[in-house]
Amino acid sequence: MHEYSIVAALVERVQHELAQRPGAVARVVHVKIGELAGVELPLLATAFDTFGCTGATLAIEQVPAAWRCTRCQRAIPLGERLQCCGKPAHLAAGDEIVLERIAMEVRDV
């Protein structure tokens, strides 16, 4: 279950950002996870709740897979052959794991 290692990296980054802002509290951690990233979203959410940031919630946006032609940049529709202009298409989106943003509240200090 690499979901726990993903959460560990998220928590580490959130803690780093909070340390840079005395008095700040994380409220929502926004991530984008590609559908081909190999991440089980329910397991990620459970791992975050178990191991995550105190008081913060996890907001997950799943990014659908998108393929493009390497030559003409045409989007390849789902179910179509992954080839265009005589070349194989490349994966343009859908395999990412991105910490998009951290919503924080800064308490009066």
Backbone bond lengths (Angstrom), bond angles and torsions (degrees), N, CA, C in turn:
res aa  C-N    CA-C-N  psi(-1)  N-CA   C-N-CA  omega(-1)  CA-C   N-CA-C  phi
1 M - - - 1.462 - - 1.527 109.35 -
2 H 1.307 115.70 96.01 1.457 118.36 177.82 1.523 112.40 -79.97
3 E 1.319 117.07 -2.48 1.461 120.04 175.86 1.531 110.93 -58.94
4 Y 1.328 116.70 -36.71 1.467 119.64 179.31 1.525 111.32 -67.01
5 S 1.335 117.84 -37.13 1.466 119.24 177.87 1.528 110.80 -70.01
6 I 1.328 117.71 -32.62 1.467 121.04 175.34 1.524 109.40 -65.01
7 V 1.330 116.28 -45.76 1.463 120.56 179.03 1.530 110.07 -63.60
8 A 1.322 117.75 -40.41 1.464 120.30 178.52 1.528 110.44 -59.55
9 A 1.328 117.20 -41.67 1.462 120.69 178.06 1.526 111.05 -66.96
10 L 1.324 117.23 -39.71 1.469 120.88 177.26 1.525 110.83 -62.08
11 V 1.314 116.04 -47.87 1.464 120.94 -179.21 1.531 110.21 -61.01
12 E 1.322 116.70 -43.11 1.457 120.39 178.79 1.528 110.97 -60.24
13 R 1.330 116.45 -43.69 1.467 119.40 -179.76 1.531 111.40 -67.31
14 V 1.330 116.84 -41.80 1.467 120.53 178.33 1.524 109.94 -61.63
15 Q 1.322 116.82 -45.44 1.463 120.07 178.99 1.528 111.36 -61.50
16 H 1.327 116.97 -38.22 1.464 120.90 177.25 1.531 110.67 -62.56
17 E 1.322 116.62 -44.84 1.464 120.84 -179.75 1.530 111.16 -66.42
18 L 1.322 116.94 -39.35 1.462 120.21 178.59 1.527 111.28 -66.26
19 A 1.323 116.96 -36.29 1.460 120.42 179.36 1.533 111.41 -64.52
20 Q 1.328 116.38 -25.97 1.464 121.29 178.74 1.529 112.21 -78.78
21 R 1.327 116.34 -12.60 1.466 122.19 -176.53 1.525 109.70 -130.07
22 P 1.317 117.52 85.41 1.468 120.87 -177.42 1.536 111.02 -54.68
23 G 1.310 115.77 133.07 1.451 121.70 178.96 1.515 114.13 88.22
24 A 1.331 118.00 -5.93 1.472 121.14 -178.83 1.525 110.47 -79.51
25 V 1.325 114.62 147.88 1.458 122.42 177.36 1.525 107.45 -129.50
26 A 1.330 116.91 131.67 1.463 120.98 177.38 1.520 109.14 -75.56
27 R 1.320 116.12 133.08 1.465 121.21 178.38 1.527 111.82 -109.81
28 V 1.332 116.56 -46.01 1.464 120.61 -179.83 1.521 108.75 -138.13
29 V 1.324 115.72 132.35 1.458 122.19 175.46 1.529 106.12 -107.65
30 H 1.336 115.90 115.27 1.470 122.07 -177.16 1.527 109.15 -98.48
31 V 1.336 116.41 124.81 1.461 121.09 177.93 1.530 109.92 -128.20
32 K 1.327 114.66 152.26 1.464 122.07 172.16 1.521 106.62 -113.84
33 I 1.330 114.98 127.60 1.457 121.10 -178.77 1.525 108.20 -124.89
34 G 1.316 116.64 121.63 1.454 121.11 177.75 1.518 111.28 -71.04
35 E 1.328 115.37 145.38 1.471 119.00 -178.03 1.525 112.22 -65.33
36 L 1.327 117.86 -19.13 1.458 121.10 178.46 1.524 112.35 -102.75
37 A 1.325 117.78 12.63 1.470 121.79 -178.39 1.527 112.51 -75.94
38 G 1.316 116.98 -10.36 1.457 119.93 179.68 1.515 113.77 77.45
39 V 1.330 116.16 23.87 1.461 121.12 -179.05 1.521 109.05 -106.53
40 E 1.312 116.05 128.60 1.459 121.44 174.48 1.531 107.22 -84.32
41 L 1.327 116.60 108.97 1.459 120.76 -173.77 1.528 113.38 -60.07
42 P 1.338 119.95 -42.40 1.467 118.41 176.85 1.535 112.47 -62.19
43 L 1.343 117.27 -38.04 1.470 119.98 177.73 1.520 110.96 -67.43
44 L 1.331 117.07 -37.34 1.460 120.73 177.58 1.523 110.45 -63.00
45 A 1.331 116.37 -44.49 1.464 120.66 179.37 1.528 110.79 -63.50
46 T 1.328 117.26 -42.53 1.462 121.29 178.45 1.525 110.72 -64.53
47 A 1.328 116.61 -43.09 1.464 120.41 178.91 1.524 110.13 -62.52
48 F 1.330 117.40 -40.17 1.458 120.30 179.59 1.520 110.77 -65.33
49 D 1.326 116.67 -42.67 1.465 120.16 178.70 1.522 111.22 -63.49
50 T 1.328 116.36 -36.92 1.459 121.44 -177.90 1.524 111.85 -77.22
51 F 1.325 116.50 -42.83 1.455 122.48 -169.00 1.525 112.15 -115.75
52 G 1.317 115.92 -2.99 1.452 121.36 -168.84 1.507 116.29 -77.55
53 C 1.295 113.94 -163.62 1.461 122.78 -176.49 1.514 110.26 -79.03
54 T 1.289 116.25 132.59 1.450 121.08 178.20 1.520 109.67 -62.13
55 G 1.314 115.54 124.34 1.457 120.82 176.91 1.507 115.37 84.01
56 A 1.330 119.24 -11.89 1.464 121.07 -179.30 1.525 109.68 -95.16
57 T 1.320 115.13 148.84 1.457 120.65 173.53 1.520 108.59 -109.50
58 L 1.306 115.49 160.02 1.458 121.90 -179.32 1.519 108.63 -106.05
59 A 1.326 116.83 125.03 1.463 122.84 175.58 1.525 107.30 -110.56
60 I 1.327 115.51 118.71 1.462 120.81 -175.86 1.521 109.85 -110.59
61 E 1.329 115.74 128.32 1.461 121.27 171.68 1.521 106.54 -111.14
62 Q 1.335 116.30 118.63 1.452 119.08 178.46 1.526 109.05 -85.97
63 V 1.327 115.63 130.18 1.455 122.17 -178.46 1.531 108.20 -100.18
64 P 1.340 117.17 121.50 1.467 119.35 179.51 1.529 111.07 -70.54
65 A 1.313 115.60 153.53 1.461 120.96 176.89 1.526 109.20 -67.02
66 A 1.319 116.34 138.97 1.459 122.43 178.11 1.521 108.11 -138.85
67 W 1.316 115.78 131.77 1.456 121.96 -178.72 1.527 108.96 -114.68
68 R 1.330 116.58 146.47 1.467 122.14 179.29 1.528 109.64 -136.40
69 C 1.312 114.46 153.91 1.451 120.92 173.97 1.522 108.22 -72.37
70 T 1.321 117.23 135.79 1.460 120.69 -179.92 1.527 111.91 -72.76
71 R 1.304 116.73 -20.78 1.466 120.09 -177.35 1.530 112.25 -94.82
72 C 1.344 117.51 -55.87 1.471 120.56 -173.98 1.529 113.33 -100.79
73 Q 1.327 116.81 -5.14 1.471 123.79 178.64 1.535 113.98 66.86
74 R 1.344 116.76 15.29 1.463 120.19 177.23 1.523 109.22 -66.20
75 A 1.333 115.76 136.48 1.467 120.78 175.09 1.528 108.15 -70.54
76 I 1.316 115.67 134.38 1.463 121.43 178.85 1.522 107.69 -96.04
77 P 1.340 118.05 114.54 1.469 120.74 -178.41 1.529 112.24 -62.97
78 L 1.305 115.01 150.77 1.459 122.68 177.95 1.526 109.94 -55.22
79 G 1.301 116.72 131.34 1.456 122.23 178.28 1.517 113.88 91.31
80 E 1.332 117.29 -13.26 1.456 121.01 178.34 1.521 109.29 -81.99
81 R 1.304 116.06 156.84 1.465 121.39 177.25 1.531 109.17 -59.85
82 L 1.325 116.54 135.48 1.466 121.54 -175.79 1.524 110.65 -84.26
83 Q 1.335 113.57 60.32 1.454 120.37 179.46 1.521 108.03 -153.37
84 C 1.331 116.23 145.13 1.455 121.98 179.37 1.524 107.19 -157.51
85 C 1.302 117.13 149.52 1.477 121.81 177.73 1.529 111.53 53.32
86 G 1.340 116.15 29.20 1.454 120.37 179.69 1.521 114.64 74.37
87 K 1.324 117.04 9.53 1.471 121.90 -178.40 1.528 109.60 -124.08
88 P 1.335 117.56 152.58 1.461 119.66 173.64 1.531 110.39 -67.51
89 A 1.317 115.83 144.85 1.464 121.08 176.42 1.526 109.12 -74.34
90 H 1.321 116.23 160.90 1.471 120.14 176.05 1.529 109.13 -117.51
91 L 1.309 114.47 152.77 1.454 121.01 178.45 1.517 108.30 -75.60
92 A 1.325 116.81 115.21 1.466 121.86 -177.52 1.520 112.33 -92.53
93 A 1.316 117.24 -25.05 1.470 122.01 179.81 1.521 108.41 -161.04
94 G 1.328 114.30 155.46 1.455 118.66 174.73 1.508 114.98 118.42
95 D 1.344 117.37 -3.37 1.467 118.86 177.54 1.528 111.89 -118.40
96 E 1.324 116.55 10.99 1.462 120.68 -174.79 1.530 113.39 -86.15
97 I 1.322 113.74 154.76 1.459 123.78 169.04 1.522 104.53 -132.80
98 V 1.338 116.47 106.30 1.462 121.00 -170.55 1.525 110.46 -129.44
99 L 1.329 115.13 129.10 1.460 120.23 168.33 1.520 105.41 -79.40
100 E 1.306 116.90 105.38 1.465 122.44 -174.37 1.529 111.82 -76.07
101 R 1.331 115.95 -49.81 1.465 119.64 178.41 1.529 109.77 -167.83
102 I 1.320 113.79 164.33 1.464 121.37 177.04 1.518 106.70 -122.50
103 A 1.319 116.65 119.02 1.460 120.45 175.08 1.529 106.84 -84.37
104 M 1.331 115.48 122.52 1.460 121.20 -176.43 1.518 110.52 -122.22
105 E 1.299 113.65 155.23 1.448 122.06 172.35 1.516 106.27 -119.08
106 V 1.314 115.68 131.02 1.462 119.67 179.33 1.514 107.83 -104.51
107 R 1.301 114.96 118.01 1.465 120.57 178.77 1.523 109.95 -78.33
108 D 1.310 116.80 154.86 1.459 120.91 175.00 1.522 108.23 -65.07
109 V 1.309 115.64 131.62 1.470 120.03 179.17 1.504 110.62 -114.86
